[in-house]
Amino acid sequence: MALLTRFHQALAGLALAAALLPAFAQTAAPPAAPNTLDARIQDVKGDVIRLNRDLLVLEEELLFPANTQVALFVSMDVGKLFQLDSVQIKLDDKPVANYLYTPLEVSALHRGGVQRVYLGNLRAGSHELVAFFTGQGPHERDYKRGATVKFDKGTEPKYIELRIKDSTGKLQPEFDVKVWQ
């Protein structure tokens, strides 16, 4: 709760700084010709964008501190044997993510893209992750498979990748969970 209060105080300070920025710019610079006014406005806009970026980074650090952070990613290797429709993820028997994929998103995954499907907080200790993948498998049949992994969360952030890959030997997709160190 103290972190949230400090976050709100920092947010109020940044809002005040953003409000005072135009007034400061007017007092710091001598009166200028109209053509340089546009340049000053663009500079102020750039400053506001940088402040916004810094604020978003601060917000993520406060909401998801590194010692409790867990991030889940979805990736595909080749994907000729499975056409992904959706993913449902449960952490410790609680649904944390449900995602329906568009054909464009599936295409991006086929080209090597990786999607962060969940970012949240977990206490230290043992946890269980269950992921369900639905889509079309070989011969355009409906396919639903699950993957389960038990992992220990320490004080470091935990990154987990849910990989979908083709098994050409079995002529079916495989669903793998990799816990990154």
C-alpha positions as CSV (number, residue, x, y, z in Angstrom):
1,M,0.0,0.0,0.0
2,A,2.9,2.3,0.8
3,L,4.3,1.7,-2.8
4,L,0.9,2.7,-4.2
5,T,0.9,5.9,-2.2
6,R,4.4,6.7,-3.3
7,F,3.3,6.0,-6.9
8,H,0.4,8.4,-6.6
9,Q,2.7,11.1,-5.1
10,A,5.2,10.6,-8.0
11,L,2.3,10.8,-10.5
12,A,1.1,14.0,-8.9
13,G,4.6,15.4,-9.0
14,L,5.0,14.5,-12.7
15,A,1.6,16.0,-13.5
16,L,2.6,19.2,-11.8
17,A,5.9,19.3,-13.7
18,A,4.1,18.7,-17.0
19,A,1.7,21.6,-16.1
20,L,4.6,23.9,-15.2
21,L,6.7,23.0,-18.2
22,P,5.1,25.5,-20.6
23,A,5.3,28.3,-18.0
24,F,9.0,27.5,-17.4
25,A,9.7,27.4,-21.1
26,Q,8.2,30.9,-21.5
27,T,10.3,32.4,-18.6
28,A,13.5,30.6,-19.6
29,A,13.6,31.7,-23.2
30,P,13.4,35.2,-24.5
31,P,10.5,36.2,-26.7
32,A,11.0,34.6,-30.1
33,A,9.7,34.9,-33.6
34,P,6.6,32.8,-34.5
35,N,8.7,30.3,-36.5
36,T,10.7,29.3,-33.4
37,L,7.5,29.0,-31.4
38,D,6.7,25.9,-33.3
39,A,10.1,24.4,-32.5
40,R,9.6,25.2,-28.8
41,I,6.2,23.5,-28.9
42,Q,7.7,20.4,-30.5
43,D,10.4,20.4,-27.8
44,V,7.8,20.5,-25.1
45,K,5.8,17.7,-26.8
46,G,8.9,15.6,-26.9
47,D,9.5,16.3,-23.2
48,V,6.0,15.3,-22.4
49,I,6.4,12.0,-24.4
50,R,9.6,11.2,-22.5
51,L,7.9,11.9,-19.2
52,N,5.0,9.7,-20.1
53,R,7.4,6.9,-21.1
54,D,9.3,7.3,-17.7
55,L,5.9,7.2,-15.9
56,L,4.9,4.0,-17.6
57,V,8.2,2.4,-16.6
58,L,7.8,3.5,-13.1
59,E,4.2,2.2,-13.0
60,E,5.3,-1.2,-14.2
61,E,8.1,-1.3,-11.6
62,L,5.7,-0.4,-8.8
63,L,2.9,-2.7,-9.9
64,F,5.1,-5.7,-10.9
65,P,8.2,-5.6,-8.7
66,A,11.0,-7.9,-9.9
67,N,10.9,-10.1,-6.8
68,T,7.3,-11.2,-7.4
69,Q,7.1,-10.8,-11.2
70,V,6.1,-13.7,-13.5
71,A,5.7,-13.3,-17.3
72,L,4.2,-15.9,-19.7
73,F,4.9,-15.9,-23.4
74,V,3.5,-17.9,-26.4
75,S,5.6,-18.9,-29.4
76,M,5.4,-21.2,-32.3
77,D,7.9,-23.2,-34.2
78,V,6.9,-23.8,-37.9
79,G,3.2,-24.6,-37.1
80,K,2.3,-26.5,-40.2
81,L,0.5,-29.2,-38.1
82,F,-1.5,-26.9,-35.9
83,Q,-3.5,-23.7,-36.5
84,L,-3.9,-21.9,-33.2
85,D,-7.3,-20.5,-32.2
86,S,-7.0,-19.7,-28.5
87,V,-5.0,-20.2,-25.4
88,Q,-6.3,-20.4,-21.8
89,I,-3.8,-20.2,-18.9
90,K,-4.4,-21.1,-15.3
91,L,-1.9,-20.4,-12.4
92,D,-2.6,-22.4,-9.3
93,D,-6.1,-23.3,-10.6
94,K,-7.0,-19.7,-11.2
95,P,-7.6,-18.5,-14.8
96,V,-5.2,-15.7,-15.5
97,A,-5.4,-15.4,-19.3
98,N,-7.7,-16.2,-22.1
99,Y,-6.7,-15.1,-25.6
100,L,-8.4,-15.6,-29.0
101,Y,-6.0,-15.3,-32.0
102,T,-6.7,-13.6,-35.3
103,P,-5.2,-15.0,-38.4
104,L,-2.8,-12.0,-38.6
105,E,-1.5,-12.8,-35.0
106,V,-1.1,-16.5,-35.8
107,S,0.9,-15.5,-38.9
108,A,3.2,-13.3,-36.8
109,L,3.8,-16.2,-34.4
110,H,4.7,-18.5,-37.4
111,R,7.2,-15.9,-38.5
112,G,9.0,-16.1,-35.2
113,G,7.0,-13.6,-33.1
114,V,6.6,-14.1,-29.3
115,Q,3.5,-12.8,-27.5
116,R,3.5,-11.8,-23.8
117,V,0.2,-13.2,-22.8
118,Y,0.4,-12.5,-19.1
119,L,2.3,-10.4,-16.6
120,G,1.6,-10.6,-13.0
121,N,2.7,-11.1,-9.4
122,L,3.4,-14.4,-7.6
123,R,4.6,-15.0,-4.1
124,A,7.7,-17.1,-3.6
125,G,7.1,-20.9,-3.5
126,S,5.8,-23.7,-5.6
127,H,3.2,-23.1,-8.3
128,E,1.5,-25.0,-11.1
129,L,0.9,-23.6,-14.6
130,V,-1.7,-25.3,-16.8
131,A,-2.1,-24.1,-20.4
132,F,-4.8,-25.2,-22.9
133,F,-4.3,-24.7,-26.6
134,T,-7.3,-25.0,-29.0
135,G,-7.2,-25.0,-32.8
136,Q,-7.1,-27.2,-35.8
137,G,-4.7,-30.1,-36.0
138,P,-3.7,-32.4,-38.8
139,H,-6.4,-33.1,-41.4
140,E,-8.3,-30.0,-40.2
141,R,-9.6,-31.7,-37.1
142,D,-10.5,-29.7,-33.9
143,Y,-7.7,-30.1,-31.5
144,K,-7.4,-29.2,-27.8
145,R,-4.3,-30.0,-25.8
146,G,-2.9,-29.0,-22.5
147,A,0.5,-28.6,-21.0
148,T,1.3,-28.5,-17.3
149,V,4.4,-27.5,-15.4
150,K,5.2,-27.1,-11.8
151,F,7.8,-24.5,-10.9
152,D,9.4,-22.8,-7.9
153,K,9.2,-19.0,-7.8
154,G,12.1,-17.4,-5.9
155,T,13.0,-13.8,-5.4
156,E,14.0,-13.3,-9.1
157,P,11.5,-12.6,-11.9
158,K,10.3,-15.8,-13.6
159,Y,9.8,-16.1,-17.4
160,I,7.9,-19.0,-18.9
161,E,7.5,-19.8,-22.6
162,L,4.6,-21.8,-23.9
163,R,6.0,-23.3,-27.2
164,I,4.0,-25.0,-29.9
165,K,6.1,-27.0,-32.3
166,D,5.6,-29.6,-34.9
167,S,6.7,-33.2,-34.4
168,T,7.3,-34.5,-37.9
169,G,8.0,-38.0,-36.6
170,K,4.5,-38.3,-35.0
171,L,2.8,-36.0,-37.5
172,Q,1.2,-34.0,-34.7
173,P,1.9,-30.8,-32.8
174,E,3.7,-30.8,-29.5
175,F,3.1,-28.3,-26.6
176,D,6.1,-27.6,-24.5
177,V,6.6,-25.3,-21.5
178,K,10.0,-23.9,-20.9
179,V,10.9,-22.1,-17.7
180,W,13.7,-19.6,-18.4
181,Q,16.4,-19.1,-15.8
